[in-house]
């Protein structure tokens, strides 16, 4: 009888040890995945993230150009109204054929950026985790002096920002994203009208570049942008 009790006690001890080890392993795995949202990105994840961002931005641009050519939409007709992010209701109301996130228009879907692409230290900042369609944006050396129509993603992780520029054959000085000289505000959304004045991407490496990743003047924000209409 004592031997059986001893065996039961040993079995229970082994089970408890197994539970503790499993819990410890689960914690380590969770920490590894959580670490991917910081700057500990693998090279493969950086490249994949940059490719996905470029593909989506190029898709938005192609959709806008197609609506202008095939649907007769003007620069001010384009609408980014969607069911995920509020504030994009076009004024005045525009045709479905000019709505980029409508099957009768651009046929695109609004896709939320992946958390791993972003610097989570800015999670409480304005427009964090959103693609922003801008009404007050300009790239020096591109088009006229009028504001461009553009899409931007704020708070991009540095490694991904550098990879985006490398893919686009844009120089990253001293292994840092090109830095803007003047302030660059990337929160003013487009709802049918452009601002008379615009905030320019003025980093020399990005002159005339319709797509790139730029660091704000104060160094706090890496912004990926794609010009949809150069005006």
URWO-V128826 format. One line per field, one symbol per residue. ss: DSSP state (h for helix, s for strand, l for the rest). psi: psi as a letter, one per 20 degrees, with the letter a starting at -180 (. if undefined). burial: I if it has 24 or more other C-alpha atoms within 12 Angstrom, else O. Layout:
ss->???
psi->???
burial->???
//
This chain:
ss->lhhhhhhhhhhhhhhhhhhhhhhhhhhhhhhhhhhlllllllhhhhhhhhhhhhhhhhhhhhhhhhhhhhllllllllsllllllllllllllllhhhslllllllllllllllhhhslhhhllllllllssssllssslllllllllsssssllslhhhhhhhhhhlllllhhhllsslllllllllslllllllllsssllhhhllllsssssllllllssssssssll
psi->ghgghggghgghggggggggggggghgggghghhhhibjmpqghhgggggghggggghggghgghhhgghikprhihppjprjgprijpporqrqhijohkphidijrqoppqqhiiqoiijhjqpjpkqppoqinqpppjpbbiqprprqqoqkpqghhgghghghjlppopkkqqppqgrqoplioqpkiqqqhqqpqojphijpjoiqapqprhjjippopqpphop.
burial->OOOOOOOOOOOOOOOOOOOOOOOOOOOOOOOOOOOIIIIOIOOOOIOOIIOOIIOIIIIIIIIIIIIIOOOOIIIIIIIIIIOOOOOIIIOOOIIIIIIIIIOOIIOIIIOOIIIIIIIIOOOOOOIIIIIIIIIIIIIIOIOOOIIIIIIIIIIIIIIIIIIIIIIOOIIIOOOIIIIIOOOIIIIIIIIIIIOOOIIIIIIOIIIOIIIIIIIIOOOOIIIIIIIIIII
//
